[in-house]
Amino acid sequence: MKSKKRPFSKAEQTAQESIYDAQKIAFSPMTFQAVRIAWKRGLLKGLDKNKDGLTPEELSESVKMSLYGVRVLLESCLSVNVVAFQDEKYHITKTGKVFLYSEMTQINMNYNHDVNYLGMFYLEQSIDNAKPEGLKKVFGDYDTIYSALTSLPEPAKSSWFAFDHYYSDIAFPSILPHVFKNNPKKIMDIGGNTGKFSIISANYNTSVKVTIVDIPEQLAVAKTEISKAGFSKRIDTIHIDMLDHSRHLPKGYDVIWMSQFLDCFGDNDIIEILKKASAAISKNGRIFILETYWDNQEMDKAAFCIVNTSLYFTALANGTSRMYRLSDMLKFINSANLEVVNTVENTGMGHTLLELQLKKI
């Protein structure tokens, strides 16, 4: 299995283009905040409503912000092509409209501002210490973000879950036929989070029984959602720390499901988790892994978002994991004595579904 193309392959730049790109990166914290405020405080919306454009004075009056504030924000937005300036009036650009109408972009902005922004100051320390130092400095003395999720302050909590669900839940409907093609009776959902996949599975098949494996903080939320959905008799939960490699999973499952779960662990831990999963499936059982691999994307914009999400794992999530390449995961799978029997690419938001079985001897 080979990657579709080499991401970020571009024509050679001139020296001046390279210098300009470097300055964009150097000032990106400033432009990020300027565009975010222009979106949140209605400057972009005001320009979108006025096709002939607005002067800074007119926009200042419209959004009830000081003329000084409007000017500095719009000039920064101008520098990154979010607005245009002509005949003393500002106009919204196509890029500016993306911030107004793209749910994905809004979710990404909120997530990076509310969850990641302050913690990224400690990225270097996180790398050196192999610990999420940004998490500790910003949100409290937690070992990983996963035990902190239900206690995060708003709006960080809402922004985290919005980001997580947007990129995972959208893929579920298209992959369910693959998961249920052999009519599994028992499914284990490892890293089940708030129980969304398990609930969708119980709705999809009226006889399947699902077990969610996760940490206590997440299981508490999942149990509430399961009860609301009326599936308490068909969905149960087990607390197992997947980093405790002395702990074994219960056996006899037809399907083990892991959605955006393995990217929460380092290389060696992934191999151990896969070995643990392989011991838990029945003879003809299957393991399904759903992930977004940055080297298996059709567009650079997707690969860009994925590789930079790795820095969240470094500074805030756990200090050791990342968004993996497909080629990385295939090596881990082989090391765990498993093999890929089916691959579903380009589903959801650039997801790849891998179906695994025990290696045939």
BABA-837051 format. One record per residue (C-alpha): residue number from 1; residue in three letters; z, x negated, y negated. Coordinates in steps of 0.05 Angstrom, whole numbers, m for minus. Layout:
NUM|ALA|Z|X|Y
...
END
This chain:
1|MET|0|0|0
2|LYS|m21|m30|m66
3|SER|m5|m14|m138
4|LYS|m58|26|m176
5|LYS|m68|m26|m230
6|ARG|m32|m80|m267
7|PRO|10|m48|m322
8|PHE|7|m73|m393
9|SER|m59|m111|m383
10|LYS|m89|m116|m453
11|ALA|m143|m155|m489
12|GLU|m122|m219|m523
13|GLN|m94|m209|m593
14|THR|m109|m247|m657
15|ALA|m54|m289|m686
16|GLN|m42|m239|m742
17|GLU|m38|m180|m694
18|SER|13|m218|m652
19|ILE|55|m234|m713
20|TYR|53|m160|m735
21|ASP|73|m136|m666
22|ALA|132|m185|m666
23|GLN|156|m157|m733
24|LYS|152|m86|m706
25|ILE|199|m106|m650
26|ALA|245|m144|m698
27|PHE|254|m83|m741
28|SER|251|m30|m687
29|PRO|325|m10|m692
30|MET|312|9|m765
31|THR|249|48|m753
32|PHE|280|84|m693
33|GLN|337|110|m736
34|ALA|291|128|m795
35|VAL|244|169|m751
36|ARG|302|201|m715
37|ILE|335|224|m780
38|ALA|268|247|m809
39|TRP|259|290|m746
40|LYS|331|316|m743
41|ARG|338|331|m817
42|GLY|273|370|m823
43|LEU|229|321|m862
44|LEU|175|320|m808
45|LYS|178|395|m800
46|GLY|172|404|m875
47|LEU|109|362|m877
48|ASP|80|398|m817
49|LYS|88|464|m852
50|ASN|51|439|m915
51|LYS|m19|420|m896
52|ASP|m35|394|m966
53|GLY|24|347|m963
54|LEU|87|341|m1005
55|THR|113|292|m1057
56|PRO|180|259|m1043
57|GLU|209|303|m1098
58|GLU|184|367|m1066
59|LEU|208|347|m997
60|SER|276|326|m1026
61|GLU|285|396|m1054
62|SER|261|429|m991
63|VAL|307|393|m942
64|LYS|367|386|m989
65|MET|370|310|m984
66|SER|374|260|m1040
67|LEU|308|235|m1067
68|TYR|331|164|m1051
69|GLY|343|183|m978
70|VAL|276|218|m972
71|ARG|239|158|m1001
72|VAL|270|105|m956
73|LEU|261|148|m893
74|LEU|189|166|m908
75|GLU|170|95|m925
76|SER|198|71|m859
77|CYS|161|128|m823
78|LEU|98|107|m859
79|SER|104|37|m831
80|VAL|101|63|m759
81|ASN|47|115|m770
82|VAL|93|176|m765
83|VAL|71|198|m835
84|ALA|12|182|m880
85|PHE|12|173|m956
86|GLN|m47|194|m1000
87|ASP|m52|216|m1072
88|GLU|23|210|m1082
89|LYS|36|259|m1025
90|TYR|61|249|m955
91|HIS|27|281|m894
92|ILE|49|284|m822
93|THR|6|246|m772
94|LYS|m10|260|m699
95|THR|47|213|m680
96|GLY|94|252|m725
97|LYS|74|316|m691
98|VAL|93|286|m624
99|PHE|165|282|m648
100|LEU|162|355|m667
101|TYR|129|384|m606
102|SER|139|336|m547
103|GLU|200|355|m506
104|MET|197|288|m469
105|THR|198|249|m534
106|GLN|256|289|m561
107|ILE|296|280|m497
108|ASN|282|205|m498
109|MET|303|199|m571
110|ASN|368|237|m561
111|TYR|383|198|m497
112|ASN|372|130|m530
113|HIS|411|148|m592
114|ASP|470|186|m562
115|VAL|478|146|m497
116|ASN|447|77|m505
117|TYR|442|55|m577
118|LEU|512|27|m590
119|GLY|519|0|m520
120|MET|456|m42|m525
121|PHE|493|m87|m573
122|TYR|528|m113|m510
123|LEU|466|m123|m467
124|GLU|472|m199|m466
125|GLN|545|m196|m445
126|SER|527|m145|m391
127|ILE|475|m192|m362
128|ASP|522|m252|m363
129|ASN|580|m213|m332
130|ALA|539|m168|m286
131|LYS|581|m110|m313
132|PRO|563|m52|m360
133|GLU|599|m81|m420
134|GLY|566|m30|m467
135|LEU|597|27|m428
136|LYS|666|m4|m433
137|LYS|660|m18|m507
138|VAL|631|49|m527
139|PHE|656|101|m477
140|GLY|718|72|m443
141|ASP|742|26|m388
142|TYR|699|52|m331
143|ASP|668|10|m276
144|THR|604|51|m277
145|ILE|578|108|m319
146|TYR|576|155|m259
147|SER|651|167|m257
148|ALA|649|176|m333
149|LEU|594|228|m336
150|THR|637|291|m337
151|SER|682|259|m389
152|LEU|630|233|m437
153|PRO|637|259|m508
154|GLU|584|305|m537
155|PRO|527|296|m552
156|ALA|524|237|m503
157|LYS|541|281|m443
158|SER|487|333|m457
159|SER|435|280|m474
160|TRP|448|242|m409
161|PHE|441|304|m365
162|ALA|380|328|m404
163|PHE|346|260|m392
164|ASP|366|257|m319
165|HIS|344|327|m301
166|TYR|280|326|m341
167|TYR|253|267|m301
168|SER|277|290|m233
169|ASP|277|366|m229
170|ILE|204|373|m251
171|ALA|182|340|m186
172|PHE|223|383|m138
173|PRO|176|443|m130
174|SER|116|400|m110
175|ILE|153|358|m59
176|LEU|192|413|m23
177|PRO|134|429|25
178|HIS|134|356|47
179|VAL|209|356|59
180|PHE|208|421|98
181|LYS|143|410|137
182|ASN|181|398|202
183|ASN|230|455|190
184|PRO|293|413|183
185|LYS|359|448|199
186|LYS|406|397|168
187|ILE|393|358|103
188|MET|437|305|72
189|ASP|429|299|m4
190|ILE|456|230|m22
191|GLY|472|224|m96
192|GLY|466|299|m104
193|ASN|491|298|m176
194|THR|501|370|m199
195|GLY|471|399|m135
196|LYS|404|421|m163
197|PHE|361|396|m106
198|SER|409|424|m54
199|ILE|409|492|m87
200|ILE|333|493|m93
201|SER|329|474|m20
202|ALA|376|530|1
203|ASN|332|578|m38
204|TYR|269|550|m8
205|ASN|292|557|64
206|THR|342|611|83
207|SER|370|576|145
208|VAL|376|503|124
209|LYS|445|472|115
210|VAL|456|417|64
211|THR|510|365|55
212|ILE|517|331|m13
213|VAL|545|260|m13
214|ASP|570|235|m80
215|ILE|631|213|m119
216|PRO|688|263|m133
217|GLU|671|273|m207
218|GLN|600|294|m190
219|LEU|620|335|m130
220|ALA|668|376|m173
221|VAL|609|398|m217
222|ALA|564|409|m156
223|LYS|615|454|m123
224|THR|618|498|m184
225|GLU|543|504|m187
226|ILE|538|517|m112
227|SER|590|573|m118
228|LYS|553|604|m176
229|ALA|488|604|m135
230|GLY|523|636|m75
231|PHE|511|580|m26
232|SER|581|556|m10
233|LYS|571|573|64
234|ARG|506|532|70
235|ILE|520|473|23
236|ASP|581|429|34
237|THR|602|363|2
238|ILE|629|296|26
239|HIS|659|241|m17
240|ILE|633|173|7
241|ASP|629|112|m37
242|MET|560|85|m21
243|LEU|581|16|m44
244|ASP|634|14|11
245|HIS|589|m12|66
246|SER|644|m5|118
247|ARG|639|71|110
248|HIS|588|107|154
249|LEU|551|171|142
250|PRO|558|230|190
251|LYS|502|231|241
252|GLY|451|281|266
253|TYR|413|299|202
254|ASP|340|318|205
255|VAL|327|296|133
256|ILE|363|249|86
257|TRP|342|259|13
258|MET|352|209|m44
259|SER|323|227|m112
260|GLN|329|175|m167
261|PHE|389|148|m130
262|LEU|371|79|m104
263|ASP|354|55|m174
264|CYS|430|59|m186
265|PHE|442|m1|m140
266|GLY|426|m74|m134
267|ASP|377|m103|m84
268|ASN|425|m119|m27
269|ASP|463|m53|m36
270|ILE|398|m14|m29
271|ILE|383|m48|38
272|GLU|453|m32|63
273|ILE|447|41|40
274|LEU|381|48|76
275|LYS|410|19|139
276|LYS|468|69|134
277|ALA|419|126|124
278|SER|376|104|183
279|ALA|438|109|228
280|ALA|451|179|204
281|ILE|384|212|219
282|SER|366|244|285
283|LYS|315|211|331
284|ASN|255|242|296
285|GLY|290|249|229
286|ARG|261|230|162
287|ILE|287|196|100
288|PHE|255|216|34
289|ILE|259|172|m28
290|LEU|236|199|m96
291|GLU|231|148|m151
292|THR|188|128|m211
293|TYR|162|58|m197
294|TRP|136|22|m259
295|ASP|81|m15|m222
296|ASN|54|50|m193
297|GLN|39|88|m257
298|GLU|m28|112|m281
299|MET|m12|101|m355
300|ASP|22|45|m393
301|LYS|64|94|m433
302|ALA|99|115|m368
303|ALA|109|43|m345
304|PHE|137|27|m414
305|CYS|190|81|m411
306|ILE|209|62|m340
307|VAL|218|m13|m349
308|ASN|259|m3|m412
309|THR|304|46|m376
310|SER|327|m13|m335
311|LEU|365|m38|m395
312|TYR|408|25|m394
313|PHE|428|7|m323
314|THR|446|m63|m346
315|ALA|488|m47|m408
316|LEU|516|23|m392
317|ALA|506|46|m320
318|ASN|530|m10|m274
319|GLY|506|m78|m296
320|THR|468|m93|m232
321|SER|411|m44|m219
322|ARG|343|m30|m249
323|MET|280|12|m245
324|TYR|244|m20|m187
325|ARG|173|m36|m170
326|LEU|142|m1|m111
327|SER|130|m69|m80
328|ASP|205|m83|m86
329|MET|224|m18|m50
330|LEU|175|m30|6
331|LYS|209|m97|20
332|PHE|277|m64|21
333|ILE|252|m11|69
334|ASN|224|m63|116
335|SER|289|m102|114
336|ALA|326|m39|135
337|ASN|283|m32|197
338|LEU|247|30|169
339|GLU|174|44|157
340|VAL|135|89|110
341|VAL|97|144|146
342|ASN|73|183|85
343|THR|67|172|11
344|VAL|57|224|m43
345|GLU|38|193|m109
346|ASN|32|218|m181
347|THR|78|278|m173
348|GLY|127|303|m224
349|MET|134|253|m282
350|GLY|99|194|m248
351|HIS|142|199|m186
352|THR|125|171|m118
353|LEU|154|204|m56
354|LEU|163|159|4
355|GLU|174|189|73
356|LEU|208|140|122
357|GLN|223|138|195
358|LEU|255|88|241
359|LYS|208|32|260
360|LYS|172|42|325
361|ILE|188|m12|375
END
